[in-house]
């Protein structure tokens, strides 16, 4: 009985070893395989693209990326570069990384061969504004709700709509989008006219019952200032 038990245990161990070996081979093969030019970016590739961009910050051709500990640029978008039809098999796997520099107010586009981590090109443009990212939205909200004068104005509006006191952003719903100064000619002030060159955000505020505020703050993310309240 004991001998049979020992033999059975040994057999089970051998089977387990075979399974582990098989899993290891599968994982190894997946790990070394390279995605094709049409495949979506995975987490590892996105991470490598960010690291390549970080390494560029001290390169002369990419001086728009600040080398300071608190960089003045923020990555807005990382996406796979489209491949021309008919070149799918031979085309390199390229990634476009878009980063906005709040100091120079320029959008930087870095093209990276993600299989080799080689930088193909770095270009910059001004007056091109991509959608806000979550970090920028949070920054705009924080600027508004940490400003005593602005909070007083919003509290007056909140009391008008609800009869209650506004003390926290958690009491309202917020929508945010990129603001361009030329979208409201004759309405924007001088500071807001810079929006489009500067990177700006506009906040739309609602009560918990989805009643809209008649005050809409505009925040210049380049200067970190609230520059206007649009009245509806």
C-alpha positions in Angstrom: 0.0 0.0 0.0 2.8 2.4 0.9 4.8 1.5 -2.1 1.9 2.0 -4.4 1.3 5.4 -2.7 4.8 6.4 -3.2 4.8 5.4 -6.9 1.5 7.3 -7.4 2.9 10.4 -5.8 6.0 10.2 -8.0 3.8 10.0 -11.1 1.8 13.0 -10.1 5.0 15.0 -9.6 6.2 14.1 -13.1 2.9 15.2 -14.5 3.1 18.5 -12.6 6.6 19.1 -13.9 5.4 18.5 -17.5 2.5 21.0 -17.0 4.9 23.6 -15.5 7.3 23.1 -18.4 4.5 23.6 -20.9 3.3 26.7 -19.2 6.8 28.1 -19.1 7.3 27.5 -22.8 4.0 29.2 -23.7 4.8 32.2 -21.6 8.3 32.4 -23.0 7.0 32.3 -26.6 4.4 35.0 -25.9 7.0 37.1 -24.2 9.5 37.2 -27.1 6.9 37.5 -29.9 6.5 41.0 -31.4 3.2 42.6 -32.3 2.5 43.4 -35.9 2.2 46.9 -37.2 -1.6 46.7 -37.1 -2.0 45.3 -33.5 -3.1 47.6 -30.7 -0.5 48.9 -28.3 -0.1 46.9 -25.1 0.7 48.2 -21.6 4.4 47.3 -22.0 4.7 49.2 -25.2 3.0 52.3 -23.8 5.4 52.1 -20.8 8.4 51.9 -23.1 7.1 54.9 -25.2 6.8 57.0 -22.0 10.4 56.0 -21.0 11.8 56.9 -24.4 10.1 60.3 -24.1 11.5 60.7 -20.6 15.0 60.0 -22.0 14.6 62.7 -24.6 14.2 65.5 -22.2 17.8 66.5 -22.3 18.3 65.9 -26.0 18.9 69.2 -27.9 16.3 68.4 -30.6 13.7 67.9 -27.9 14.4 70.9 -25.6 10.7 71.5 -25.4 10.6 68.8 -22.8 11.7 70.3 -19.5 14.5 68.6 -17.7 13.4 69.9 -14.3 12.1 67.5 -11.6 8.6 69.0 -12.1 8.3 68.9 -15.9 6.2 71.5 -17.6 5.0 69.0 -20.2 2.3 66.4 -20.0 1.7 63.4 -22.2 -1.8 63.8 -23.7 -2.0 60.8 -26.1 -0.1 57.7 -27.1 -1.3 55.9 -30.2 -0.2 53.5 -32.9 0.7 55.3 -36.1 -1.5 54.2 -39.1 0.2 52.0 -41.7 -0.2 52.6 -45.4 -2.3 50.0 -47.2 0.0 47.4 -48.8 2.9 47.9 -46.5 1.6 46.0 -43.5 4.3 43.3 -43.7 7.3 45.5 -44.1 6.2 48.6 -42.1 7.9 49.2 -38.7 5.7 49.4 -35.7 5.5 53.1 -35.0 4.0 55.0 -32.1 2.9 58.7 -32.0 3.4 60.3 -28.6 1.8 63.7 -28.1 3.0 65.9 -25.3 2.0 69.4 -24.4 4.5 71.9 -23.0 2.8 74.5 -20.9 5.8 76.7 -20.8 6.3 77.0 -24.5 2.6 76.4 -25.3 3.5 73.9 -28.0 2.3 70.4 -28.8 5.2 68.0 -29.3 4.8 64.9 -31.5 7.4 62.2 -31.1 7.4 59.2 -33.4 9.0 56.1 -32.0 9.8 52.7 -33.5 8.5 50.7 -30.5 10.3 47.5 -31.5 13.7 49.2 -31.3 12.9 52.2 -29.0 14.4 54.4 -31.7 13.1 57.9 -32.2 12.1 58.6 -35.8 11.3 62.3 -35.4 10.3 65.1 -32.9 8.1 67.9 -34.2 6.2 70.7 -32.5 3.2 72.8 -33.4 1.3 75.7 -31.8 -2.4 76.3 -31.7 -3.3 72.6 -31.8 -5.3 71.5 -28.8 -6.1 67.8 -28.1 -8.8 66.9 -25.7 -8.1 67.3 -21.9 -6.8 64.3 -20.0 -8.0 63.3 -16.6 -5.1 64.8 -14.8 -5.7 68.2 -16.4 -9.4 68.1 -15.6 -8.6 67.4 -11.9 -6.1 70.3 -11.9 -8.7 72.6 -13.3 -11.3 71.5 -10.7 -8.8 71.9 -7.9 -7.8 75.4 -9.1 -11.5 76.5 -9.0 -12.5 74.9 -5.7 -9.3 76.1 -3.9 -9.9 79.7 -4.9 -12.0 81.5 -2.2 -13.4 84.2 -4.6 -14.4 81.6 -7.2 -15.9 79.3 -4.6 -18.0 82.2 -3.3 -19.4 82.9 -6.7 -20.2 79.2 -7.2 -21.8 79.0 -3.8 -24.1 81.8 -4.6 -25.2 80.0 -7.7 -25.5 76.7 -5.8 -27.7 78.3 -3.2 -29.9 79.9 -5.8 -30.4 76.5 -7.4 -30.7 74.3 -4.3 -31.1 76.5 -1.3 -28.0 74.8 0.2 -24.4 75.8 0.8 -21.7 74.6 -1.5 -18.6 73.5 0.4 -17.1 70.6 -1.7 -16.8 69.6 -5.3 -18.4 66.3 -4.3 -21.8 68.1 -4.1 -21.8 68.8 -7.9 -21.3 67.1 -11.2 -18.6 68.5 -13.4 -17.9 68.2 -17.2 -14.8 69.7 -18.7 -13.5 70.3 -22.2 -10.8 72.2 -24.0 -11.7 75.8 -24.4 -10.7 77.9 -27.5 -10.9 81.7 -27.3 -12.3 82.1 -30.8 -15.3 79.9 -29.9 -17.1 82.8 -28.3 -16.2 86.0 -30.1 -17.4 89.1 -28.3 -17.9 87.2 -25.1 -14.3 86.3 -24.0 -12.1 88.7 -22.2 -8.5 89.5 -23.1 -7.0 86.6 -21.1 -9.4 84.1 -22.6 -8.6 85.2 -26.1 -5.2 83.5 -25.6 -6.9 80.1 -25.2 -6.0 78.1 -28.2 -2.4 79.2 -28.0 -2.5 78.6 -24.3 -4.1 75.4 -23.1 -7.4 76.1 -21.4 -10.2 74.2 -19.8 -13.9 75.2 -19.4 -15.9 73.6 -16.6 -19.7 73.0 -16.8 -21.2 72.5 -13.3 -24.4 70.8 -12.4 -26.3 70.0 -9.2 -26.9 66.4 -8.2 -30.3 66.7 -10.0 -28.4 67.8 -13.2 -29.5 71.4 -13.1 -26.8 73.5 -14.9 -25.0 76.4 -13.2 -25.3 79.7 -15.1 -21.6 80.3 -14.4 -18.9 78.4 -16.3 -15.3 78.9 -15.2 -12.5 79.1 -17.8 -9.1 78.0 -16.5 -5.7 78.7 -18.2 -3.7 75.6 -17.6 -0.6 77.2 -19.0 -0.6 80.0 -16.3 -2.6 78.0 -13.7 -5.2 80.8 -13.3 -8.9 81.2 -13.5 -9.3 83.8 -16.2 -13.0 84.2 -16.8 -16.5 83.0 -15.8 -18.8 82.6 -18.8 -22.4 83.5 -18.0 -25.3 81.8 -19.7 
